[in-house]
């Protein structure tokens, strides 16, 4: 990046010097009185400076003023949160993130990256969940971690944040079972692009912060954090589950 900018700056200076040299008027008298011609030369030089700047940095200027602006929201209501089925006998709650682009350009190669998980301790301080492996989340119904394009000023695109399976029917036991969590308690499974053998994507009852980065190849990352509060209780009724079985809030970090 430094070399790239140096080349552009060198090119910019070269163009300005060449234009100044071409437009300069030789000064031969020992004492010179400013004239209208001098003012014109300075005007031409100033215009040359501006044109050279735009010519060299036009791509940078375009990317600065016409770039994506990504945002992320979450709420406990359809279609962001809903009850569905893994199969005919297994109920599951899915929780999704709303991702929008309010900028002036399409975002390319968009990812939502879970960078860290922290759990609240008895002393109300938070400690890092060491077994969690940072990685990207998967886009809803796509199964991939990278979204090729996100157009501006369009309805939200959804990214899967996690799910809770009925404890009585946890998927492929003991895959979503977690040491120290009772068989009748819920487990929150983060929708990471892979499910590690460390089970770092599985969170037992408790209170957590999940730190997220939302970025694209043509957009700098924005930091968010999701507060997850889960008492470990399962409710078949959707309204009761969203009221008493889980709490989710999202804010910029």
GUNU-972108 format. One record per residue (C-alpha): residue number from 1; x, y, z. Coordinates in steps of 0.5 Angstrom, whole numbers, plus 500, padded with zeros to 3 digits. Each point is the difference from the previous one (the first is absolute). Layout:
BEGIN
NUM;X;Y;Z
...
***
This chain:
BEGIN
1;500;500;500
2;506;505;502
3;503;498;493
4;494;501;496
5;499;507;503
6;507;502;499
7;499;499;493
8;494;504;499
9;503;506;504
10;506;499;496
11;496;500;493
12;496;506;503
13;506;504;501
14;503;499;494
15;494;502;496
16;499;506;504
17;508;502;499
18;499;499;492
19;494;504;500
20;503;506;504
21;506;499;495
22;496;501;494
23;496;506;502
24;505;504;504
25;502;506;497
26;508;502;500
27;502;506;504
28;505;504;498
29;500;507;503
30;503;500;507
31;494;504;502
32;493;497;499
33;494;503;500
34;494;495;501
35;495;501;494
36;494;497;497
37;504;494;497
38;503;498;506
39;493;499;503
40;498;496;494
41;506;496;501
42;499;499;507
43;492;498;499
44;503;495;494
45;505;497;505
46;494;499;506
47;495;497;495
48;506;495;497
49;501;499;508
50;493;498;501
51;499;496;493
52;507;496;502
53;497;498;507
54;493;498;497
55;504;496;494
56;505;496;505
57;495;499;506
58;493;499;496
59;499;493;502
60;502;502;508
61;495;506;499
62;495;495;497
63;501;495;506
64;499;505;505
65;494;503;498
66;496;495;497
67;501;494;504
68;496;495;504
69;497;501;507
70;499;493;504
71;495;500;506
72;498;494;504
73;493;499;504
74;497;495;504
75;493;499;503
76;496;494;503
77;494;500;495
78;499;497;493
79;504;499;496
80;506;502;504
81;498;495;505
82;495;494;499
83;498;493;502
84;501;495;495
85;502;492;499
86;507;496;498
87;495;494;499
88;493;498;501
89;502;499;508
90;505;505;501
91;498;507;502
92;505;506;500
93;500;507;500
94;505;504;495
95;503;507;502
96;502;504;494
97;504;507;499
98;497;505;495
99;505;503;496
100;499;506;496
101;504;505;495
102;498;507;500
103;506;503;496
104;501;502;493
105;503;494;497
106;499;492;501
107;504;497;505
108;504;494;497
109;502;494;504
110;497;501;506
111;501;496;506
112;497;500;508
113;506;498;504
114;500;498;507
115;506;502;503
116;499;498;507
117;495;498;506
118;500;502;507
119;496;497;506
120;498;503;506
121;503;498;506
122;497;500;507
123;504;506;502
124;496;503;494
125;507;501;496
126;500;497;493
127;506;495;498
128;501;497;493
129;498;493;498
130;506;497;498
131;498;494;497
132;496;505;495
133;503;500;493
134;499;507;496
135;497;499;494
136;495;503;495
137;492;498;501
138;496;497;494
139;495;504;496
140;493;498;501
141;498;494;495
142;506;501;496
143;505;496;504
144;506;504;499
145;504;505;504
146;501;505;494
147;494;504;496
148;503;502;494
149;496;507;499
150;495;504;505
151;497;505;496
152;498;507;503
153;494;502;503
154;497;493;499
155;496;496;505
156;504;497;506
157;504;493;498
158;500;495;505
159;506;497;504
160;499;494;504
161;502;502;507
162;499;493;504
163;494;495;502
164;497;497;506
165;498;493;499
166;495;496;505
167;504;497;505
168;496;494;500
169;502;499;492
170;507;503;500
171;503;499;493
172;504;494;500
173;502;499;507
174;504;501;503
175;502;505;494
176;497;506;503
177;500;497;507
178;505;504;505
179;504;498;506
180;497;503;506
181;493;502;497
182;495;495;502
183;496;496;495
184;493;504;501
185;504;507;499
186;501;504;494
187;506;501;496
188;501;506;495
189;504;498;494
190;503;505;496
191;500;500;492
192;507;500;499
193;503;497;493
194;502;494;503
195;498;496;506
196;507;499;504
197;501;494;504
198;502;504;506
199;492;502;500
200;503;507;501
201;493;503;496
202;496;497;505
203;498;504;506
204;497;497;506
205;495;504;505
206;503;507;502
207;501;507;498
208;505;502;494
209;502;505;495
210;501;498;493
211;505;505;496
212;499;500;493
213;503;504;494
214;496;501;494
215;504;502;494
216;501;499;492
217;506;500;496
218;498;508;498
219;498;502;507
220;504;500;506
221;497;496;506
222;495;503;505
223;500;497;507
224;494;497;504
225;498;496;506
226;494;496;501
227;498;499;507
228;498;493;501
229;496;498;507
230;497;493;500
231;498;497;507
232;500;493;497
233;492;499;499
234;496;497;494
235;493;502;499
236;496;497;494
237;496;507;500
238;504;505;495
239;498;506;504
240;502;497;507
241;506;498;497
242;502;507;498
243;498;503;506
244;503;495;505
245;504;495;497
246;505;505;496
247;502;507;500
248;504;503;494
249;502;507;499
250;505;503;495
251;504;507;500
252;506;503;497
253;506;498;504
***
